[in-house]
């Protein structure tokens, strides 16, 4: 996974389900026996050891203690929860001290675990032994998650509860065999181990840092298609959250990374959550799986554009060693070689706007240049100018504004962008599919910058792909004979000028998916309003033409392409009887 600060907010549109400590505070201070230290190197570079027995013991203790995201929030309260989002751990530590001294062993255990494993604050060994009666402090040290200093346990990594929402997969059976025919969205929770964040370290992150779960991680997890797959590849696994998510629907998962430490965390997190059949491999991009094919590829790759200048840190979790946006270009050009026919790749990425060239046009060029023909659906969620982009990633690495280092790093970014004529950088999602027939039929490059509804988008993407494939084999005559129904989340809004009988604007609004709002004319509004699965589109179109006193053939030619668009985007869906 990548940055939990820069990629946790509006850029990619998802808020962590568990509070994330993302602030950049420094200094040493004490709150009720639990301190944060300003010596980053003293608590980094300790090997993580994914020992099955120790991980199983810790899993049992975390479960018995009720160490969940909701329990942590309840223990420190809404004010501290808000402060955590600003990088201020003090309110949470004070609240947890009170919770630990309150009645009930469970409350005390959650408070201790939250201090130790969520905030990364050292705690008394006796309290930790009480909270982890099976694993104990010995289990934490065996896993490389903590060390003992006198009568204190010093955390060397974080283990945070992370909620996840599961997209609906109507009629599908998950890889673990659980039937999903009821169509209900479900969810669950993992414990995710990762390196100490900047707040716990009291300074900038080391370059070998393994990131925990941020908003971008959750966004990609929610984008994953909720359909069964035999094999899934997770490129740039980081702490392993995408691999865990993929294993919900896949029989086998291969997780790769350039970082041995990241792969160790992936294996540990699989053990902590009792997830099997996750194979980890060391290497860059697709080299660890050369000659193999997968039904699905997911990746939050290290796409951050980083100046190749002396003095600029190269963080493994975000920097793939490429110049500009070449990492994303390399991924797009190479992923077809590891996709089985019909296989889908889903990734997050960014792309440059250079010398007047549209960023999405650059992505289109990468797709067109792929030696393996690919379907493509690319959504740009946000653009940043060079200064905003530079400040985003300098800050992400832990360098504070107002310092000489901050100014020097920002200048390095701006110089790098100027050398390539970069005017802006776009962020977004890419869905690529190896065309089963060898001939791509989907080319969609769009900008969706408004806020999206909470929840996973995977089911919406899967429905859109299914609709596209369904409609791709229908010519206009066949489409005119098809029947549709209106999506259950679709509403209509009409806007009238004061005193006007007829609306000046008619809008169709989508409550789920990408929450699209489409302005339509009276003819299309009438057609959509009449789609109840009873009459074919051609019959409805002809009836509307007669009502509006327009040429029936001309209206049909106008409406049918728009019906295709409405079906793809989820405003309409084929009647189930067909």
C-alpha positions, -999 to +999 in steps of 0.1 A: +000+000+000+010+035-004+006+068+014-020+070+042-019+107+042-019+118+006-041+091-006-065+089+022-087+119+014-107+133-015-081+123-041-093+088-043-125+091-023-125+069+007-122+074+044-105+048+065-130+027+085-107+028+115-092+061+126-058+067+111-030+085+127-018+106+098-004+137+114+032+149+115+040+157+151+075+156+167+089+156+202+089+134+233+062+136+258+045+114+284+008+108+291+000+084+320+029+062+315+027+059+277+052+079+258+059+088+222+096+090+213+115+112+189+142+087+180+129+071+148+158+049+141+155+032+175+123+015+165+128+007+128+145-020+107+137-048+132+128-079+112+092-090+111+089-127+117+056-142+105+056-172+129+023-192+125+021-202+162+028-168+176+004-152+151-024-176+160-019-168+197-020-131+190-051-135+168-069-153+196-060-126+221-071-098+199-104-115+193-110-123+230-101-087+240-127-073+215-100-052+198-122-038+170-124-004+153-157+003+171-142-006+205-112+016+200-134+045+189-156+040+220-126+038+242-111+072+232-143+090+222-153+114+193-130+143+203-099+121+204-110+104+172-111+138+155-077+147+170-062+115+157-071+126+122-050+157+127-020+138+140-027+146+177-024+115+198-026+133+232-064+133+236-066+097+227-038+087+251-055+106+280-088+090+272-073+055+270-056+060+304-090+066+319-105+036+301-077+014+313-084+024+349-121+019+346-141-012+354-139-043+333-110-064+320-122-061+284-122-023+285-087-022+301-074-047+274-088-026+245-072+006+261-039-011+264-039-025+229-050+008+214-021+026+231+004-001+222-006-013+188-028+015+174-009+045+185+025+029+189+031+041+225+052+021+250+031+005+278+038-013+311+046-050+305+021-061+332-007-044+313+003-060+280+005-094+296-030-089+310-043-078+276-026-107+257-028-137+280-020-163+253+006-145+232+020-123+259+050-101+255+070-131+243+046-135+214+050-099+204+088-101+205+088-134+186+068-117+158+091-087+157+063-064+168+078-052+201+108-053+224+111-053+262+129-025+279+128-031+317+092-033+327+080-016+295+069-029+262+081-008+233+061-014+201+081-018+169+051-020+146+014-012+146-015-037+145-047-019+138-083-032+134-096-024+100-132-027+089-141-035+054-173-034+034-180-061+009-196-055-024-227-075-034-221-104-057-256-115-066-257-152-076-220-157-071-203-180-047-172-167-031-140-186-033-145-197+003-178-213-007-201-189+011-232-184-010-239-148-020-273-153-037-291-129-014-274-099-028-267-083+005-236-062+011-216-077+039-184-067+057-160-078+083-127-068+099-091-075+097-061-068+119-034-052+098+002-050+110+025-023+095+054-001+104+051+027+130+038+059+115+054+093+118+035+102+149+048+072+168+083+076+154+084+113+162+101+122+129+102+115+091+096+080+079+125+057+069+127+050+032+120+013+038+087+021+056+058-004+051+026+016+051-006+005+068-041+011+055-051+045+042-080+058+021-064+048-012-059+013+001-096+011+010-106+027-022-088+000-043-101-028-020-136-015-026-130-013-064-121-050-066-146-069-086-167-091-063-167-120-087-150-154-084-115-159-098-091-188-099-058-167-095-052-131-085-020-112-086-013-083-062+015-061-075+032-040-049+015-058-020+028-036+008+011-047+041-011-071+021-046-056+024-053-061-013-042-097-012-065-103+018-094-087-001-086-106-033-086-139-014-122-133-005-131-141-041-101-160-054-088-195-049-052-184-049-034-151-046+002-142-055+015-110-038+047-094-051+068-065-039+103-051-041+105-050-003+113-081+017+099-063+047+066-056+030+063-093+020+069-103+056+041-080+067+019-095+040+026-130+053+020-119+089-013-103+081-025-134+063-016-154+095-032-128+118-065-131+098-063-168+092-061-164+055-043-192+035-031-196-001-013-162-003+020-168-021+046-139-017+073-133-042+101-107-044+106-085-075+095-055-095+063-053-115+057-086-134+091-101-132+083-125-103+054-140-124+070-141-158+052-167-180+022-170-157-014-158-162-040-145-138-077-139-139-073-107-119-045-083-112-048-056-085-023-030-077-017+002-057+017+006-073+045+030-062+034+056-088+044+088-070+064+110-094+097+116-076+126+138-088+157+118-097+178+143-078+204+139-050+189+145-016+153+135-025+143+104-004+131+074-024+104+057-003+099+021-013+062+023-005+055+050-030+085+053-054+091+027-081+123+042-094+108+055-127+109+090-140+077+110-143+046+088-148+066+060-165+057+035-138+020+036-146+029+035-184+050+004-178+023-012-158-003-006-186+020-018-213+030-050-194-001-061-176-017-077-207+011-103-207+001-117-173-037-115-178-056-146-190-081-139-218-109-120-203-088-112-172-091-078-155-065-055-140-075-028-115-051-002-102-047+033-089-023+057-107-015+092-117-005+107-151+011+140-162-004+168-183+026+178-204+030+207-228-007+210-235-012+172-238-043+160-220-034+135-192-062+111-201-049+112-237-015+100-224-032+071-207-052+063-239-019+062-257-004+037-232-034+015-237-033+017-274+004+008-274-001-024-253+011-054-273-019-073-259-052-057-269-069-043-239-103-030-230-100+002-208-121+021-184-102+050-168-116+074-143-098+106-133-108+117-098-087+147-093-060+170-107-032+188-088-010+215-100+028+210-096+031+230-064+002+211-047+016+178-059+050+186-046+037+198-012+015+167-009+043+142-012+070+162+007+046+164+036+037+127+032+073+118+038+072+136+071+091+168+062+074+197+080+065+230+062+086+260+072+119+240+074+148+243+050+144+207+039+108+213+030+116+242+008+145+224-009+124+193-016+095+213-030+119+231-053+133+198-065+098+187-075+090+220-093+123+218-112+116+183-123+081+192-135+094+222-153+119+202-172+092+180-187+066+208-192+042+194-166+012+216-159-008+192-138-010+157-125-042+136-126-051+108-101-076+081-106-086+045-112-078+022-142-097-009-151-080-029-179-092-061-194-076-085-219-101-088-247-112-124-248-119-121-285-087-103-292-107-072-303-112-045-276-148-032-274-145-009-243-127+025-245-139+049-218-118+077-204-137+101-181-135+125-153-156+121-122-146+146-096-176+149-074-179+132-040-190+096-042-214+077-019-198+056+008-194+019+001-176-003-023-177+003-060-168-032-070-204-044-076-211-013-097-180-019-119-189-056-123-225-047-133-212-021-158-188-046-174-216-072-176-239-046-192-213-036-217-207-072-227-244-079-230-250-048-252-219-053-273-234-082-291-267-064-297-271-043-329-297-015-328-325-037-341-318-062-313-315-034-288-349-020-299-364-054-291-349-055-256-367-045-224-352-026-195-361-015-160-350+016-141-322+011-115-335+011-080-313+040-070-324+063-098-345+094-092-357+122-114-355+160-107-373+186-127-365+223-125-390+249-136-386+286-141-411+305-120-445+304-136-434+280-164-455+249-171-427+229-187-394+221-170-364+240-182-341+211-169-347+174-164-321+154-145-317+117-138-298+112-105-280+081-094-279+073-057-252+046-058-223+038-081-206+069-093-236+091-083-239+104-118-263+132-127-274+134-163-294+161-179-320+146-203-345+159-228-383+151-225-381+122-249-354+104-230-370+112-197-403+097-210-385+066-222-367+060-189-400+066-170-417+040-191-390+013-186-407-012-163-396-044-181-429-048-200-425-032-234-394-033-257-374-001-262-384+002-298-421+001-290-416+028-263-396+050-286-422+048-313-450+056-289-430+087-276-424+098-312-461+097-319-468+116-287-442+143-294-452+144-331-417+137-344-402+112-369-401+078-353-370+065-371-351+097-362-361+095-326-351+058-323-317+066-339-313+093-313-325+074-282-308+039-287-272+051-282-283+069-251-300+037-239-267+019-242-250+046-221-277+045-195-275+007-193-237+008-189-238+035-162-265+017-142-295+040-148-312+011-167-307-026-166-319-055-188-351-071-176-344-104-159-369-123-180-347-119-210 
